[in-house]
Amino acid sequence: MSFKCKIILCMMLLFLICGKNVIAAPDISGQSAVLLDVFSGQVLFEKNKDEKLPPASTTKVLTAIMAIESGRLDEIVTIGAQPPLTEGTAVYLQEGEKISLRSLVEAALIHSANDAAVAIAEYLAGSEEQFASQMNEKARALGAKNSSFVNSHGLSAEDHYTTAYDLALIGIYALRNETFSEIIKQKVLDWEGQAWQTRLINKNELLWKYKGADGIKTGYTREAKNTIIASATKMERSYIAVILASSAPAIWDDAQSLLDHGFNEYKQVNLAQEGEIKAVLRVGEENDLQLVPQHSFAVSIPNSASITSIQSQIVFDRNEDRIEAGETVGRIIYHLEGQEVGRLELVTANAYSKPLNIKGLTAYIFSGIFCLQIIWRIFFRKRIRKSSKTRVVPRSERYGG
């Protein structure tokens, strides 16, 4: 092959690579990892994201959000006999001690206190076993279908496992809760317990090391090794990274590499604004049904890609004679280079009621007349029967003349 042909071939290969927006993947030492765009839920990087592994204390993210959503944070919990017996990291709760549910959630998230997690479970569900059942129901509702939880704290146990992707879904859901987001950002927490008064230090080192870090939770057991759900926000862009089964020094490098991958290699483009008309459906000769998103929507695309390369497809899955305003009627699906990058539910901005045509109106009238005739006949027959039963017998008939 001549030198000129080699140059042309290299240029062609370079063009193909650039055209497909190939991005170098970060080197992650953890056994399983995933990076998601918090707003769109896009998977921007994955390594064995669906492998079932022990989560360690990242379990407490689900425990905490369930406690927060209970609406009972200000209630006072009386500590039972079991929490003080729980192994591992603790705030040394004492049986009979009274403490708010909010304080227990803070201890579980900031200090990773196992005894606090058990106290939460017992208070909300009566027992840790029953609470674990509720955790699994919640996880499935969030789309975390490859997880099984048997306790509230994350200490290794049979059938207690999850995946990097499932934890990312749980983490994204939790981040949308304002109370949860405020707690996980706290670097320190002054603790005034019955047996222990101290200043708790958040175990998430990224809060000090990584610009924009705002959560979420770390974990460690001998079986699980080091685990983390890490999140960061910069310039209104948020990413969440999950790493499972990593080593002590590498877990922080893994998390920073994944977050850097999101912020450095991608840009966010806005595809929809709340209330923006995305489609108009002609449903009659003079009726238009307007479809709008309920909230703004953005996706991450490679820096080399253009927003014009994003294709959209609208799916309408309602076919009824009447649709009220605000009802979900379909979705818009976005694709980039043949890969789905996001989908957004669409609702109606206006109501629609299918008008009756002449043929349909005539049938409606005749069916109504027919029903009225039947009702009238039934009513008339009942009156005849009643009249015959109550007829007065003449005196001459009663006594034979």
Secondary structure as UniProt FT lines:
FT   HELIX           3..19
FT   TURN            20..21
FT   STRAND          32..37
FT   TURN            38..40
FT   STRAND          43..47
FT   TURN            49..50
FT   HELIX           56..59
FT   HELIX           60..69
FT   TURN            70..71
FT   TURN            73..74
FT   STRAND          76..78
FT   HELIX           83..85
FT   TURN            95..96
FT   STRAND          98..100
FT   HELIX           101..106
FT   HELIX           107..111
FT   HELIX           114..125
FT   HELIX           128..141
FT   TURN            142..143
FT   TURN            145..146
FT   TURN            158..159
FT   STRAND          161..162
FT   HELIX           164..175
FT   HELIX           178..185
FT   STRAND          188..192
FT   STRAND          197..201
FT   HELIX           206..209
FT   TURN            211..212
FT   STRAND          213..221
FT   TURN            222..224
FT   STRAND          225..234
FT   TURN            235..236
FT   STRAND          237..246
FT   TURN            248..249
FT   HELIX           250..265
FT   STRAND          266..272
FT   TURN            274..275
FT   STRAND          279..282
FT   STRAND          288..293
FT   STRAND          297..302
FT   TURN            303..304
FT   HELIX           307..309
FT   STRAND          310..316
FT   STRAND          322..323
FT   TURN            325..326
FT   STRAND          328..336
FT   TURN            337..338
FT   STRAND          339..348
FT   STRAND          352..353
FT   HELIX           358..389
FT   HELIX           395..398
FT   TURN            399..400
//
